[in-house]
Amino acid sequence: MNAAQTALTLHQRDVASRVLAFESGRRDHVVVSLSGAHAYGFPSPDSDLDLKAVHLAPTRALLGFQTSAPVAERLEVVDGVEIDYSSNELGGVLQGVLKGNGNYLERFLSGFALQSGRGFEQLVPLVERAVSARAARHYLGFATQQRQAWDGDGRRSAKKLLYVLRTLLTGTHLLREGAVVTDLIVLAPRYDLHDALTLVEHKRRGERSELPEAVSAQWAARLDAAFELLHAAEAGTSLPAEAPNAAELEEALISLRLAARAESH
């Protein structure tokens, strides 16, 4: 089993398999990756399955009056497992990759792919080469939003604080090493935040687990330093300022669309 499969229970894997079998009949998945708490290293028994996909729309649907929706979404409970599925069309995803969109980079590079299909193996090395310093803006912006959400709930939620830290450390590591790592269990010790693992213990008790007031106060005082890790990584990154292979990604997109079109006839 790969990392995505081992992160799930047998029942969760079964539900995910059935959901993706149905959704794969509706659209041509390039990849479906596990995201959320299961990919970040702190799932609780009641965590939902956050499935982030990329699909290739039928070429004909891109040319006529009735264009395909760029995003497909599904939110429901299946056999006791909450499913949060969304899929974005490949063209928009690759444009997002060029802009440093971490959500899209993670779908290809996190190592948590549950399912892969047409073009995935071809695209992974191209997406790796497209990683640029523009990702700093995504991770900083996302972490700032999450910090505001944590502050807004009175700094009680273990989950919201862990999302702040996960985002900061994934961004820091990407800018320093050029690699996407989403698992906080791996990242925290590497960046001398070993005690973040205590937060994971709180979160694993349940999605709504609250932190003791003293723990919240301690982390509130430390978050500026965690943000500084990302700022320093951005300042010292050796990544290119812009993705150097936009033409290569566009050519791959065109090639995949033409191949899909040929197969449909």
C-alpha positions in Angstrom: 0.0 0.0 0.0 1.1 3.6 -0.6 1.0 6.4 1.9 -2.6 7.4 1.1 -3.9 3.9 1.6 -2.0 3.3 4.9 -3.4 6.6 6.3 -6.9 5.1 6.0 -8.7 2.4 7.8 -10.0 -0.6 5.9 -13.5 0.7 6.0 -12.4 4.2 4.8 -10.4 2.6 1.9 -13.5 0.7 0.9 -15.7 3.8 1.0 -13.2 5.8 -0.9 -12.8 3.1 -3.5 -16.6 3.0 -4.2 -16.9 6.8 -4.3 -14.0 7.1 -6.7 -15.3 4.3 -8.9 -18.5 6.3 -9.3 -16.8 9.6 -9.9 -14.4 8.1 -12.3 -17.4 7.1 -14.4 -18.3 10.8 -14.6 -15.0 12.3 -15.4 -11.5 11.3 -16.6 -9.3 11.6 -13.4 -5.6 12.4 -13.9 -5.1 12.1 -10.1 -7.1 11.9 -6.9 -5.0 12.7 -3.8 -5.8 12.4 -0.2 -5.7 15.8 1.6 -6.7 17.2 4.9 -5.9 15.6 8.3 -5.1 12.2 6.9 -2.4 13.6 4.7 -1.2 16.1 7.3 -0.5 13.4 10.0 -3.2 14.2 12.5 -6.5 12.4 11.6 -9.0 11.7 14.3 -11.6 8.9 14.2 -14.3 11.4 13.0 -12.1 13.1 10.3 -13.7 13.3 6.9 -12.0 12.0 3.7 -10.7 15.0 1.9 -10.3 13.9 -1.7 -8.7 16.5 -4.1 -8.8 15.5 -7.8 -7.6 16.7 -11.1 -9.6 15.7 -14.2 -9.4 16.1 -18.0 -12.5 17.4 -19.5 -13.7 16.0 -22.9 -12.1 18.2 -25.6 -15.5 18.7 -27.3 -16.9 20.1 -24.1 -14.2 22.8 -24.1 -15.2 24.0 -27.6 -18.9 24.4 -27.7 -21.6 26.5 -26.0 -22.1 24.1 -23.2 -18.6 24.1 -21.5 -17.9 21.7 -18.7 -17.9 23.1 -15.2 -14.3 23.7 -14.1 -15.0 22.3 -10.6 -16.9 19.2 -9.5 -17.9 18.8 -5.9 -19.5 16.2 -3.7 -20.1 16.4 0.1 -22.0 13.6 1.8 -21.8 10.9 4.3 -21.3 7.4 2.9 -21.6 4.4 5.3 -20.7 6.6 8.2 -17.7 8.2 6.5 -17.9 11.9 5.6 -16.7 12.5 2.0 -15.5 15.9 0.8 -14.6 15.4 -2.8 -13.7 18.1 -5.3 -12.1 17.9 -8.8 -10.6 20.7 -10.9 -10.0 20.6 -14.6 -6.5 20.1 -15.7 -6.0 23.3 -17.7 -6.8 25.5 -14.8 -4.8 23.4 -12.4 -1.6 23.6 -14.6 -2.1 27.4 -14.8 -2.4 27.4 -11.0 0.8 25.4 -10.8 2.6 28.1 -12.8 1.4 30.7 -10.3 2.6 28.7 -7.3 -0.7 27.4 -6.1 0.2 24.9 -3.3 -3.1 23.2 -3.4 -2.5 22.1 -7.0 1.2 21.3 -6.4 0.2 19.0 -3.5 -2.2 17.0 -5.7 0.6 16.0 -7.9 3.6 15.9 -5.5 2.5 15.1 -2.0 2.9 11.3 -2.4 -0.7 10.8 -1.2 -2.3 9.8 -4.5 -5.2 7.4 -4.0 -5.8 7.0 -7.8 -3.9 8.1 -10.9 -4.8 8.0 -14.5 -4.2 9.5 -17.9 -1.1 11.7 -18.0 -0.2 11.6 -14.3 3.2 10.0 -14.8 4.0 12.4 -17.6 3.0 15.4 -15.7 4.7 14.8 -12.3 8.2 15.6 -13.5 6.9 18.6 -15.3 5.1 19.9 -12.2 8.3 19.3 -10.2 10.2 21.5 -12.6 7.5 24.2 -12.4 8.0 24.7 -8.6 9.0 28.3 -8.1 9.3 30.9 -5.4 5.8 32.0 -6.2 4.6 29.3 -3.9 5.7 31.5 -0.9 2.7 33.8 -1.5 0.3 30.9 -1.5 1.5 29.3 1.8 1.9 32.6 3.6 -1.6 33.8 2.6 -3.2 30.5 3.5 -1.4 30.3 6.9 -2.4 33.8 7.6 -6.1 33.0 6.9 -5.9 29.9 9.1 -4.3 31.9 11.9 -7.1 34.4 11.8 -9.6 31.5 12.0 -7.8 30.2 15.0 -7.8 33.6 16.7 -11.4 34.0 15.8 -12.5 30.9 17.7 -10.8 32.0 20.9 -7.7 29.9 20.1 -9.3 26.8 21.4 -9.2 24.5 18.3 -6.3 22.0 18.1 -7.2 21.4 14.5 -7.1 25.0 13.4 -3.7 25.6 15.1 -2.3 22.4 13.5 -3.5 23.6 10.0 -1.5 26.9 10.6 1.7 25.0 11.5 1.3 22.4 8.7 0.9 25.1 6.1 3.9 27.1 7.4 6.1 24.1 7.5 5.0 22.7 4.1 5.8 26.0 2.6 9.1 26.4 4.4 10.2 23.0 3.3 9.2 23.5 -0.3 11.1 26.8 -0.5 14.2 25.3 1.2 14.3 21.9 -0.4 12.1 22.1 -3.5 10.0 19.1 -2.3 6.4 18.9 -1.2 5.9 17.3 2.3 2.5 17.6 3.9 2.9 15.4 7.0 3.4 17.4 10.1 4.8 14.4 11.9 7.7 14.4 9.5 8.1 18.2 9.3 7.8 19.3 12.9 11.0 17.6 14.3 12.9 18.7 11.2 12.2 22.4 12.0 12.7 22.0 15.8 9.0 22.1 16.6 8.9 18.7 18.4 6.2 19.8 20.8 3.8 20.3 18.0 3.4 16.5 18.3 1.6 17.1 21.6 -1.0 19.1 19.7 -1.4 16.1 17.4 -2.3 14.0 20.4 -5.1 16.5 21.3 -6.4 16.6 17.7 -6.5 12.8 17.4 -9.1 12.7 20.2 -11.6 14.3 17.8 -12.2 17.0 15.2 -13.6 19.4 17.9 -10.8 18.8 20.4 -10.0 22.0 22.3 -6.7 23.0 23.7 -6.1 23.9 27.3 -5.8 27.7 27.8 -2.2 27.5 28.8 -1.2 25.5 25.7 -3.1 28.0 23.5 -1.4 31.0 25.1 2.0 29.3 24.7 1.5 28.7 20.9 0.0 32.2 20.4 3.3 33.6 21.6 5.3 31.3 19.3 3.4 31.7 16.0 5.3 34.8 14.9 8.5 32.7 15.0 6.9 30.0 13.0 5.9 32.5 10.3 9.5 33.8 10.3 10.6 30.3 9.2 8.6 30.8 6.0 9.8 34.3 5.5 13.4 33.3 5.9 12.9 30.4 3.5 11.5 32.7 0.9 14.4 35.1 1.3 16.9 32.4 1.0 15.3 30.1 -1.6 17.2 28.8 -4.6 14.0 28.2 -6.5 13.4 30.3 -9.6 11.3 33.4 -9.3 9.0 32.0 -12.0 8.3 28.5 -13.3 10.8 28.0 -16.2 8.7 25.5 -18.2 5.3 27.0 -19.0 5.6 26.1 -22.6 6.4 22.5 -21.7 3.4 22.2 -19.5 1.1 23.8 -22.1 2.4 21.3 -24.7 1.7 18.4 -22.4 -1.8 19.7 -21.8 -2.5 20.0 -25.6 -1.0 16.5 -26.2 -3.3 15.0 -23.5 -6.3 16.7 -24.9 -5.6 15.5 -28.5 -4.9 12.0 -27.3 -8.2 11.9 -25.4 -10.0 13.3 -28.4 -8.5 10.6 -30.7 -9.5 7.8 -28.3 -13.1 9.1 -28.2 -13.5 8.4 -32.0 
